Amino acid sequence: MQAAVIRQKFLRFFEDHGHQVVPSAPIVPAGDPTLLFTAAGMVQFKDVFLGLEQRSYRRAVSVQKCMRAGGKHNDLDQVGVTARHQTFFEMLGNFSFGDYFKEEAIRLAWGFLLGELGLSPDVLWVTVFETDDEAYQLWQEVAGVSPDRIVRLGAHDNFWAMGDTGPCGPCSEIYVDRGPEHACGPHCGLGQCECDRFTEIWNLVFMQYDRDAEGELMPLPRPSIDTGMGLDRVAAYMQGVDSNFETDLFRPIIAAIEKLSGASYAPGPEGMPFRVIADHIRAITFLLAEGVSFSNEGRGYVMRRILRRAMRFGMMLGFEEPFLYQLVPQVGRVMGEAYPEVVNGEDSIQALVQQEEQRFLSTLSAGLRVLEQKLEEIPAGGVLSGADAFQLYDTFGFPLDLTRDAALERGIGVDEAAFDQLMAEQRERARQNRARMAELLPEQAASEFLGYETLVLNDEPLQALYVERDPVTRLEAGMSGIVYLARTPFYPEGGGQVGDVGLMTSETGKARVVDTVKSGSAIYHLVEVDEGFLAQGQPTYLRVDEDRRHGAMRNHTGTHLLHAALRDVLGQEVHQTGSLVAPDRLRFDFAYPKALTAEQIEAIEDLVNRWVLADIPVSIDFLSKDEALKRGALAFFGDKYGETVRVITVPGASQELCGGTHCSRTGQIGLFAIVEEASVGGGSRRIEAVTGMNALRAFRRQRQVIGDLQQVMVGTPEPELVSRVAALQEEVKRLDALRQETERRERAKLGRDLADQVAPVGPVKFLVAEVDADSPEALREVLDGAKTVVDGAILAARHGERASLLVYFGDQIRLQGHQARQLVKPLSQIIGGGGGGRDDLAQAGGKKPDAIPALLQEARQWVDKTFGMAG
């Protein structure tokens, strides 16, 4: 049975049993800073389970895109090693929000497995929590499972919790028995071993408790159901294969890798590179389709690690050039029907992957150079520090195993214990940062935002006051704090738009609102009290800073028009990856593989300003999400939407789902000007723009610059300024090149002059000297002059706290069996360094420039001993 058929059967079965079909949430969780990626189907329903959100339905079914790479859920290093670990996968799930419970969940699960998939009860086993007698009995009564096929397991296996506190409960897992031929031995059994005979395919979570801070379990008033079944695992069993990677979800991708590499896939350890690459290109494709950009932090860093791991395994198959990008269309062919975003953005995704592959090959080359330099300074038998290995990993993405291999070739070890400690410290820092982010604000009920209609509110009582997280009854002059209000005109930061600022005044005091933020559905005001005090419960006058809000409105509507213009000029596959809407400017990040041309920027700017000049009315509608999407409204991965969404429409230009504040007509934007277009790494571009008076100020600044240039370059008309400046730059380059050539000739002459003073040593002329050269390159130029006169040379120079060394052997010396690269190693150790090179020329660097005289003395002794006379 094909995976696509299983996917559709699952949705149809539960829809027929009264479940609302809910589309997959993004892999990037919306509004949840505690999660790096969506790792389970219940993530999008988290607030529903917690009672913070209500839906129009009480039963749901979904096929959820999931990612387990980085953060709490991280299977990255296991991918390719086992038959079932993946980074990206699909989770089939059905959910009850206080509707049905254990009995119906068991009935539905058993009905789907036997009725829809046609599984025999003889191959199915069940586990329950060790004290869950109710589930133990229900499996027998409802599903007819024999008691000898029901296994009780402890909390590690069969008790699920959302966190240390909150909803939790026992769970029940369903396994398929793949037969005794897969057993690990005669005593193999479910719960007794970890072999491949028994494969878990479905987990039914019975959320029936609320765990408090003391660990007490209190019954929930509305017990709920959360289930999860991995599509890949079910497909593997239904297709009669031993591994997820042999299903129709992976085999076409692996076949494409075979074709590109010329190598053949085998299921055992030798097939690991194929499995890793196939998994990783799926993950990368889906992340890029959702607007994640390659970067050195957060989700972008995880995606970069995934790509680089895939490339390293590609090298095992003989790939020396970018190849992953060629697999993106194959991912689309396998997954595109269920997830059209991977097909719609295919060209852009390919370009971004290829660009990142090229960047990694360049980085790998740079890392090798740095590693070589570090290893040159370590004698054989020495150890590369964990700090150096970690720097190579953290800065260059250089894997520890490659560092280890390169060091081993030179007889050098690596301090892996110190490396592991630094890695652990980095993970702990990341964990603490996430924890601080999640714990920043207290929990409160939803606030009503009134700021779409008004910027002023009278007599609104102060519901709660805080200093950091500590509740207080008063905030006095000089204090900073947090104020929670049940109703407010202040817009909280979100959707790229910055939070409002303004004033908060009571009969006893006055405070400035310096920022507004949101946690869950509650709105918090960060305040600084200037006069008197604010007290809990006081009626308060609230006023939003009108100029700042109107500036943000102009820039937010301008952002929508910019997005529409980008798609019109560059192509419909362009999608937003980030934005900032501030009162004075807007910033828009979008996935695009190359810099925009001046003509493209001008076309985008012209199109936006045409819409502005048309003074088009901006309409706001509240629609169901499905209706909005049917009308063509754009929604963005990473943004969180309810069942009813707010749609901002500029007829003939833009239509987007958005909760931000906007102009009522495009003419209020006044003027739109792009001030910068640049790369932000990983195939993502950034445009910064200004509107209104800020756009006028930008043009005035440019006019001032032109005026200042004309004053400096007297008599030059404005149209000729650019060509005149360019001519001056060329003249500067010419003079600089002339200076460098003059200095090079002077250094070469210095080398010849020194060489002319050398007396023969036996049959050869050999120069040993310290010279004045401010860089290794300058030292080489001195040697270039000396080589025309002498048969050999040993030259040293100091550059601040470093020393450089060159050893040159001409033909006559090499014919006697001497090699420059053999002499440079012992000499370089005198100056605290290491080096290498060729038979004729070797170089080294060191950290002890004061040891140069001792080095030269050793060099003269070598020359005397080797060629038989004093120098």
Secondary structure as UniProt FT lines:
FT   HELIX           3..16
FT   TURN            17..18
FT   STRAND          20..21
FT   TURN            33..34
FT   HELIX           41..45
FT   HELIX           46..49
FT   TURN            50..51
FT   STRAND          59..67
FT   HELIX           76..78
FT   TURN            79..81
FT   STRAND          88..96
FT   HELIX           102..111
FT   HELIX           112..116
FT   HELIX           121..123
FT   STRAND          124..129
FT   TURN            130..131
FT   HELIX           133..143
FT   HELIX           147..149
FT   STRAND          150..153
FT   HELIX           155..158
FT   STRAND          159..161
FT   STRAND          166..177
FT   HELIX           180..182
FT   TURN            186..187
FT   TURN            190..192
FT   STRAND          198..211
FT   TURN            213..214
FT   STRAND          217..230
FT   HELIX           231..238
FT   TURN            239..240
FT   HELIX           244..246
FT   TURN            248..250
FT   HELIX           251..261
FT   HELIX           269..271
FT   HELIX           272..289
FT   TURN            290..291
FT   HELIX           298..316
FT   TURN            317..318
FT   HELIX           324..327
FT   HELIX           328..335
FT   TURN            336..338
FT   HELIX           341..344
FT   HELIX           346..376
FT   TURN            380..381
FT   STRAND          383..384
FT   HELIX           386..396
FT   HELIX           400..409
FT   TURN            410..411
FT   STRAND          413..414
FT   HELIX           416..438
FT   STRAND          448..449
FT   TURN            451..453
FT   STRAND          456..461
FT   STRAND          464..467
FT   TURN            468..469
FT   STRAND          470..472
FT   STRAND          474..476
FT   TURN            477..478
FT   STRAND          480..484
FT   STRAND          487..488
FT   TURN            495..496
FT   STRAND          502..505
FT   STRAND          509..519
FT   TURN            520..521
FT   STRAND          522..535
FT   TURN            536..537
FT   STRAND          539..544
FT   HELIX           546..570
FT   TURN            572..573
FT   STRAND          576..581
FT   STRAND          586..591
FT   HELIX           598..613
FT   TURN            614..615
FT   STRAND          619..624
FT   HELIX           625..630
FT   TURN            631..632
FT   TURN            637..638
FT   STRAND          644..650
FT   TURN            651..653
FT   STRAND          654..657
FT   HELIX           666..669
FT   STRAND          672..679
FT   TURN            682..683
FT   STRAND          684..691
FT   HELIX           692..712
FT   TURN            714..715
FT   HELIX           718..720
FT   HELIX           721..756
FT   STRAND          760..761
FT   TURN            762..763
FT   STRAND          764..770
FT   HELIX           776..786
FT   TURN            787..789
FT   STRAND          792..799
FT   TURN            800..801
FT   STRAND          802..809
FT   HELIX           811..815
FT   TURN            816..817
FT   HELIX           820..830
FT   TURN            831..832
FT   STRAND          833..837
FT   STRAND          841..846
FT   HELIX           849..851
FT   HELIX           852..867
//
